[in-house]
Amino acid sequence: MSRRERLRILAATPADREVAMRIAADAMIGFGIEPDFAGLDSDLGALGSNTKACAELVGTMDGVVVGVAILTYSGDTAGKLTGFYVDPKWRGQGIGSVLLARATDAGRAASLSRLHLETWHFMKAAIHLYERANWTRGADPPPGSGADRTYDLILYDPLARWCRREIFGGANATPAAHFPAARPERKTKHDLAQAANGCCRKARRRDRRWTRSARPAKFHRAQMKRQSSNRSAWPWKILSRRY
């Protein structure tokens, strides 16, 4: 069984708090950051019983916690990734990618429109992971916030969501009587060009049947000869019939 198959992502419980705090402390101390589980890192200090958390996840390998991810609410339609750490001994195994993807799915399931996080410029592996997952860098946070970079991830466009709701219906869909009458479908320039080309092709095929270019020159010479002979004999035939 591969290491990815042995990985399990579970909802965090208070029993996972001590291990998660140790993993976060080891990661922060490795970068020269002092842990503050009663202040800036309070979400880790309340793991398993945080009332403002949208998702509290732990990654386990053979029953041992090797990573943690905490997503909290930040407004009505936004979330913030406040705790995301992987045990230094288990880095490079894809655990962080899976945890980040599960946290993103949790935010999407909670109908959040945007996710936000703060990090440091020297956390190269984490920054690479965020950018690979389509997070985009935002404005730098103010001094004293505990980070020097921010990243955002747009989960959905509110306008596109409203359009899907109105088109496909649902409990909150606007009644059809409130919409104006549907306009006839307008053809694009490409459609008009295709139609014009088709008409031109048909006209060319139709004209080709009656033009001289569609018959060999020998045929046209014989046809002109017959026409000239008939034209000269035509009046005399009529006169002979009358008299």
ZIGITA-V319603 format. One record per pair of residues at least 6 apart in sequence whose ideal C-beta (glycine too) atoms are under 6 Angstrom apart, sorted by the first residue. I is the first residue (numbers start at 1). GAP is how many residues later the second one is. Records with the same first field share a line. If there is no record, write none. Layout:
I->GAP + GAP
This chain:
3->90
4->90
6->55 + 56
7->52 + 54
8->52
9->48 + 50 + 93
10->48
12->35 + 36 + 44 + 46
13->35
14->34 + 35
16->42 + 49
17->30 + 31
19->46
20->27 + 48
21->23
23->62 + 64
24->20 + 61
25->10
26->62
27->58
28->7
35->6
37->7 + 8
40->106
43->7 + 27 + 29 + 39 + 40
44->39
47->9
52->20 + 21
53->19
54->17 + 19 + 25 + 56
55->16 + 48 + 51
56->14
57->12 + 45
58->7 + 10
59->7 + 8 + 36 + 40
66->21 + 24 + 29
67->19 + 28 + 32
68->15 + 17
69->15 + 30 + 34
70->12 + 13
71->8 + 10 + 32 + 35 + 36
72->8 + 10
74->6
77->35 + 36
78->36
79->28 + 33 + 36
80->36
81->36
86->9 + 10
96->33
100->33
107->8
108->47
112->43
113->42 + 43
114->40
115->38
116->36
117->34
118->23 + 29 + 32
119->7 + 28 + 30
120->27 + 28
121->27 + 28
130->21
135->16 + 18
136->16
137->14
138->12 + 14
141->6 + 9
165->8
166->7 + 8
208->6
212->8
